[in-house]
Amino acid sequence: MEVYKNLFKRQDIFRCFHELHKKFSNVVSVWHVMEGRGCFPQGCISFYLKCKSFLKGKSCSKGFKKPGRLCQSCKFLVEEKNHYIPKIILKEEEWRKFKREYDKFLFWVRSLEGKFVKFYGKIEAIKPYTKHIYFERGSKFLLKGFILTLKWAYLERDFFEDKLFLYLPKGKVWRLKNLKFDEIEGFATLNLSGGNLFLSNPKNLYSLKGEEVIFREENFLLKIKLGSLFNIYQGKCFECEKGIPTVVENQSNLRFIPKKEIICLEGYASPSFCLNELYKNIKIEKCLREL
């Protein structure tokens, strides 16, 4: 039996000084660099449009507030080309060790991806999975199913010592007996998305305690309406018990509609204002002092 952790989520390996990463203090995950964007080691090239008039503190003669595609014939337009390469912040020996572990982990994930596997794990949280439909006038939420966060799990003969997620369609939830902090086993298809491992299309599910939890759709939809809606899709919000993942369906003529959203049941105005991680750290420090 092998023991694995999710190396895709590590944020202590690379730093990227791309303009878009400044708001995250240049912190990027291994998944983003190695698999998502695939920008290591060759880097990526970005083009930026700048206006000479704006740089001198002057206004645009055509009334534009920023340079764009309508400025192509303007003599004041400057196109800047930047080449960004993610920087390894580990020492050479540490990097070689990580690369060996990462190659082994990646081979294991690829060998199971898309296959029907047997799993056994501990439920850490149960939360709804919703769809947000935009119409010409207004919008509405629909309950698609539920996502069970597993604190750890056995996949076939190997132990995954990290979080993974089990997706349950709406129709199957009412027949399933489970409980938070209970242990569950069954068969499901393993998928990889955004650096997270997902189990879908579950079969033969069995819960050890066998106590039924009643999921009332109206209660969840009410909580969703009272929460905050984020267009910023962050990993910490997805893993949080109070963060409800939402897929978006656009049935309107609106162009700038995000593909995914997150609903915060705590009601924070932005992910940057979230205090849940701070509260967790305070509780951990308090427990350590009491030992």
C-alpha positions as CSV (number, residue, x, y, z in Angstrom):
1,M,0.0,0.0,0.0
2,E,1.2,3.5,-1.0
3,V,0.3,6.7,0.8
4,Y,-0.3,9.8,-1.3
5,K,-1.0,13.5,-0.7
6,N,-2.4,16.0,-3.2
7,L,0.8,17.6,-4.5
8,F,-1.2,19.6,-7.0
9,K,-2.4,22.0,-4.2
10,R,1.0,22.8,-2.8
11,Q,1.8,26.5,-3.0
12,D,5.3,26.5,-1.6
13,I,7.1,25.4,-4.8
14,F,6.7,28.2,-7.3
15,R,6.3,32.0,-7.5
16,C,5.1,33.7,-10.6
17,F,5.4,37.5,-11.2
18,H,2.7,37.7,-13.9
19,E,0.5,40.8,-13.6
20,L,-2.6,38.6,-12.8
21,H,-0.8,37.0,-9.8
22,K,0.1,40.2,-8.0
23,K,-3.2,40.2,-6.1
24,F,-2.3,36.7,-4.8
25,S,1.2,37.9,-3.7
26,N,2.6,35.9,-6.6
27,V,1.6,32.6,-5.0
28,V,0.7,29.9,-7.5
29,S,-0.2,26.2,-7.0
30,V,1.7,23.3,-8.5
31,W,-1.4,22.4,-10.5
32,H,-1.6,25.9,-12.1
33,V,2.1,25.8,-13.2
34,M,2.6,22.1,-14.1
35,E,-0.8,21.0,-15.4
36,G,-3.4,23.8,-15.7
37,R,-1.4,26.4,-17.6
38,G,1.5,24.1,-18.3
39,C,3.9,27.1,-18.2
40,F,6.9,25.4,-16.7
41,P,9.7,25.5,-17.6
42,Q,9.1,27.5,-20.9
43,G,7.0,30.2,-19.2
44,C,4.2,32.2,-20.9
45,I,4.1,35.4,-23.1
46,S,1.6,38.2,-22.4
47,F,0.8,41.3,-24.4
48,Y,-0.3,44.5,-22.8
49,L,-1.6,47.7,-24.5
50,K,-0.5,51.0,-23.0
51,C,-1.3,54.5,-24.0
52,K,1.5,57.2,-24.1
53,S,-1.1,59.9,-23.3
54,F,-2.2,58.1,-20.2
55,L,1.4,57.5,-19.1
56,K,1.9,61.3,-19.3
57,G,-1.2,62.0,-17.3
58,K,-3.2,63.3,-20.3
59,S,-6.7,62.2,-21.4
60,C,-7.7,60.4,-24.6
61,S,-8.7,62.7,-27.5
62,K,-11.4,60.1,-28.4
63,G,-12.7,59.9,-24.9
64,F,-11.6,56.3,-24.1
65,K,-10.7,55.5,-20.5
66,K,-8.3,52.7,-21.3
67,P,-6.5,51.3,-24.4
68,G,-8.3,48.6,-26.3
69,R,-9.0,47.1,-29.7
70,L,-10.5,50.4,-31.0
71,C,-7.1,52.0,-30.5
72,Q,-5.2,50.0,-33.1
73,S,-4.7,52.9,-35.5
74,C,-3.7,55.4,-32.8
75,K,-0.2,56.7,-32.8
76,F,-0.1,56.8,-29.0
77,L,-0.8,53.1,-28.6
78,V,2.2,51.0,-27.4
79,E,2.1,47.2,-27.3
80,E,4.3,45.6,-24.6
81,K,5.4,42.0,-24.7
82,N,6.4,40.3,-21.4
83,H,7.8,36.8,-20.9
84,Y,7.1,35.3,-17.5
85,I,8.8,32.2,-16.2
86,P,7.6,30.6,-12.8
87,K,10.4,30.7,-10.3
88,I,11.3,27.7,-8.2
89,I,11.8,28.8,-4.5
90,L,13.1,25.5,-3.3
91,K,16.8,24.6,-3.0
92,E,18.1,22.3,-5.8
93,E,18.2,19.2,-3.6
94,E,14.7,19.8,-2.3
95,W,13.4,20.4,-5.8
96,R,14.8,17.1,-7.0
97,K,13.1,15.3,-4.1
98,F,9.8,17.0,-4.8
99,K,10.0,16.2,-8.6
100,R,10.5,12.5,-7.8
101,E,7.5,12.5,-5.5
102,Y,5.4,14.5,-8.0
103,D,6.2,12.2,-10.9
104,K,5.2,9.2,-8.8
105,F,2.0,10.9,-7.6
106,L,1.1,12.0,-11.2
107,F,1.6,8.5,-12.5
108,W,-0.7,7.1,-9.8
109,V,-3.5,9.7,-10.5
110,R,-3.3,9.2,-14.3
111,S,-3.5,5.4,-13.8
112,L,-6.8,5.8,-11.9
113,E,-8.3,8.8,-13.8
114,G,-11.5,7.9,-15.6
115,K,-11.7,4.4,-14.1
116,F,-14.3,2.9,-11.8
117,V,-12.6,2.4,-8.5
118,K,-13.5,1.1,-5.1
119,F,-13.2,3.7,-2.3
120,Y,-13.6,4.0,1.5
121,G,-13.4,7.3,3.3
122,K,-14.5,9.6,6.1
123,I,-17.1,12.3,5.5
124,E,-16.0,15.7,6.7
125,A,-18.7,17.9,5.3
126,I,-21.9,17.7,3.3
127,K,-23.0,20.6,1.1
128,P,-25.3,21.3,-1.9
129,Y,-24.2,21.7,-5.5
130,T,-26.3,24.2,-7.3
131,K,-27.0,25.7,-10.8
132,H,-27.4,29.5,-11.3
133,I,-29.6,30.3,-14.3
134,Y,-29.5,33.8,-15.7
135,F,-32.6,35.0,-17.6
136,E,-33.3,38.3,-19.4
137,R,-35.0,39.5,-16.2
138,G,-33.6,38.1,-13.0
139,S,-32.1,34.7,-12.2
140,K,-32.8,31.6,-10.1
141,F,-31.0,28.8,-8.3
142,L,-31.6,25.0,-8.8
143,L,-30.4,22.2,-6.6
144,K,-28.4,19.7,-8.7
145,G,-27.2,17.4,-6.0
146,F,-24.7,17.3,-3.1
147,I,-20.9,17.2,-2.6
148,L,-19.5,15.1,0.2
149,T,-16.0,16.2,1.3
150,L,-14.0,13.2,2.3
151,K,-11.2,14.0,4.8
152,W,-9.2,10.9,3.7
153,A,-9.9,7.9,1.6
154,Y,-8.6,4.5,0.4
155,L,-8.7,4.3,-3.4
156,E,-8.3,0.6,-4.4
157,R,-5.3,-0.5,-2.3
158,D,-3.7,3.0,-1.8
159,F,-4.3,5.6,0.9
160,F,-5.1,9.2,-0.1
161,E,-4.2,11.3,2.9
162,D,-5.9,14.4,1.7
163,K,-9.3,15.8,0.8
164,L,-11.3,14.5,-2.2
165,F,-14.9,15.0,-3.2
166,L,-17.8,12.7,-3.9
167,Y,-20.6,14.1,-6.1
168,L,-24.1,12.7,-5.5
169,P,-26.8,13.5,-8.0
170,K,-30.0,14.9,-6.5
171,G,-32.1,11.7,-7.2
172,K,-29.6,9.4,-5.3
173,V,-29.3,11.6,-2.1
174,W,-32.8,10.8,-0.8
175,R,-32.1,7.0,-0.8
176,L,-28.6,7.4,0.8
177,K,-28.1,6.9,4.5
178,N,-25.1,8.9,5.7
179,L,-24.0,11.2,8.5
180,K,-21.4,13.9,8.9
181,F,-18.1,12.5,10.3
182,D,-19.4,9.0,9.3
183,E,-17.4,6.6,7.1
184,I,-18.6,5.6,3.6
185,E,-17.6,3.1,1.0
186,G,-18.6,2.1,-2.5
187,F,-17.6,2.3,-6.1
188,A,-17.3,5.5,-8.3
189,T,-15.5,7.0,-11.2
190,L,-12.4,9.0,-10.3
191,N,-12.0,12.4,-12.1
192,L,-9.5,15.2,-11.9
193,S,-10.6,18.9,-12.1
194,G,-8.7,22.0,-11.1
195,G,-6.2,20.0,-9.1
196,N,-8.9,18.3,-7.0
197,L,-9.9,14.6,-7.1
198,F,-13.6,13.9,-7.7
199,L,-15.6,10.7,-7.4
200,S,-18.7,10.6,-9.5
201,N,-21.4,8.1,-10.7
202,P,-21.4,6.3,-7.4
203,K,-22.7,2.7,-7.0
204,N,-23.3,0.4,-4.1
205,L,-22.8,3.1,-1.5
206,Y,-22.8,1.9,2.1
207,S,-22.6,4.0,5.3
208,L,-21.3,2.4,8.5
209,K,-23.6,4.1,11.0
210,G,-26.6,3.8,8.7
211,E,-28.4,6.8,10.2
212,E,-30.5,8.8,7.7
213,V,-30.1,12.6,7.3
214,I,-33.1,14.4,5.8
215,F,-32.0,16.9,3.1
216,R,-34.7,19.5,2.6
217,E,-34.3,21.3,-0.7
218,E,-36.2,24.4,0.5
219,N,-33.9,24.9,3.5
220,F,-30.7,24.9,1.3
221,L,-32.2,27.2,-1.3
222,L,-33.1,29.7,1.5
223,K,-29.6,29.6,2.9
224,I,-28.2,30.2,-0.6
225,K,-30.4,33.3,-1.1
226,L,-29.1,34.8,2.2
227,G,-25.5,34.1,1.3
228,S,-22.9,36.2,-0.7
229,L,-22.2,35.4,-4.4
230,F,-18.6,35.5,-5.6
231,N,-17.4,35.5,-9.2
232,I,-13.9,34.7,-7.9
233,Y,-13.5,30.9,-7.8
234,Q,-10.9,30.2,-5.2
235,G,-9.8,26.8,-4.0
236,K,-10.1,27.7,-0.3
237,C,-13.8,28.6,-0.8
238,F,-14.5,25.3,-2.6
239,E,-13.0,23.3,0.2
240,C,-14.8,25.4,2.9
241,E,-17.9,23.9,4.4
242,K,-19.7,27.3,4.0
243,G,-18.7,27.6,0.3
244,I,-21.3,26.4,-2.1
245,P,-20.0,25.6,-5.7
246,T,-22.3,26.8,-8.5
247,V,-22.3,26.2,-12.2
248,V,-23.8,28.9,-14.4
249,E,-26.2,28.7,-17.3
250,N,-26.7,31.8,-19.4
251,Q,-30.2,32.0,-21.0
252,S,-29.9,35.8,-21.5
253,N,-28.1,38.1,-23.9
254,L,-25.6,39.1,-21.2
255,R,-22.1,38.5,-22.4
256,F,-20.0,38.8,-19.3
257,I,-21.3,35.9,-17.3
258,P,-18.8,33.7,-15.3
259,K,-18.8,30.0,-15.9
260,K,-18.5,29.2,-12.2
261,E,-19.5,30.9,-9.0
262,I,-19.2,30.4,-5.2
263,I,-21.9,31.2,-2.7
264,C,-20.6,32.0,0.8
265,L,-23.1,31.1,3.5
266,E,-21.2,33.2,6.0
267,G,-22.0,36.3,4.0
268,Y,-18.5,37.7,3.6
269,A,-18.3,40.5,1.0
270,S,-15.1,39.0,-0.6
271,P,-12.9,35.9,-0.1
272,S,-10.2,38.3,1.1
273,F,-12.3,39.2,4.1
274,C,-12.9,35.6,5.2
275,L,-11.9,34.9,8.8
276,N,-12.6,31.2,8.9
277,E,-8.9,30.2,8.4
278,L,-7.9,32.7,11.1
279,Y,-10.4,31.2,13.5
280,K,-9.1,27.7,12.7
281,N,-5.5,28.7,13.4
282,I,-6.6,30.3,16.7
283,K,-8.4,27.1,17.8
284,I,-5.3,25.0,16.9
285,E,-3.0,27.3,18.8
286,K,-5.3,27.2,21.8
287,C,-5.4,23.4,21.8
288,L,-1.6,23.2,21.6
289,R,-1.3,25.5,24.6
290,E,-3.7,23.3,26.6
291,L,-1.7,20.1,25.9
